[in-house]
Amino acid sequence: MAFLDSEQPKQLETADFQERSFHPDAPMNLLLRFETASGPRTVIACSVPRQVAAEIADVMKKAGHHADFIDRCAPLSIADRIMIKNLH
């Protein structure tokens, strides 16, 4: 039980997450929102390298469109999905 109360694993996870988030090749989800003649459109591009996502978002924003990128979360395993479902 003492291991579960320890703060060390959380610190390691946070350090790994921050390192991955700022690495130029870290996979990101790129969110693009723009207007077309048929109305607004949203595009989500998965697994885009962070550097590329930042460049695309910058160009889209300069053109007056909305663009943002977020960390691409690792997919959940089937066991994790079942555990979450059972908790709800």
N, C-alpha and C positions, 0 to 999 in steps of 0.2 A: 504494500500500500504506500510505503514511503516514496517509491519510484513514481507513482501516479501523482503525488503532490509536488514533485520536483518541478521547478521552472526551467530546467536545462533543456528538455526537448523542445519546448515552445521557442526558446531563444535560438536554437539551431534551425528550426523550421523557418523562423522569421529571417534569419541570416541567409539561408538558401533561397528563399523567396525573393529577397531584395537583390541578391546577386543575379538571379535569373531575370528579374524584371528589367534590369538596366543593361544587360548584355546585348550587344547589337544584333545577335542572332537569336535572341529569345523569341519564341513563338507568341504572336499576338493575334487577337481578333480585331480586324479593322472595320469600323462602322462608318459608313458613308451615307449621307442623307442629302438629296438634291431634288430640285424641281424639274419636271418635264412637262411637255404640252398635255400629257394625260394626267398630271397631278404629281404629288410628291412620291419619291421612291427611296427605299432604304436597301442598301446592299451590305451584307456582312461577309467579309473575306476571312477565312480561318487560316491559322498557322502562317501568317505573314511575318517575316523577320522584323524585329523591332525597328531597325534602321530604315528599312523600306517603308514600313507603316508610317514612321515619322515623316518621311519625305512626301509620301502621298497625302497625308493629312495636311501638311503645310501648304501644298499646292492647292488642295481643295478649299482650304480656308481662305487663301488669297483670292480664289475665284468666287468667293461669297457663299460657299456651300458649307454644310456641317460635316466635320470629319473628326473621328477620335479613335484611339486604339486602347485596348485593355489586355491584360494578361490572359493568355489562353490557359484555362484551367485543365489539369489532367483529367481525362474521363474517369468516371467512377467504375470500379469493378462491379460485377454482378452481385457479389457478396455484400458490398457496401450499399448498393441500391436496395437489396432485400432488407438489410438492417434498417435503413432509413424508412422504408415502407412500413416495416413492423413497428417502428417507433411512433409513426403517425397513426 
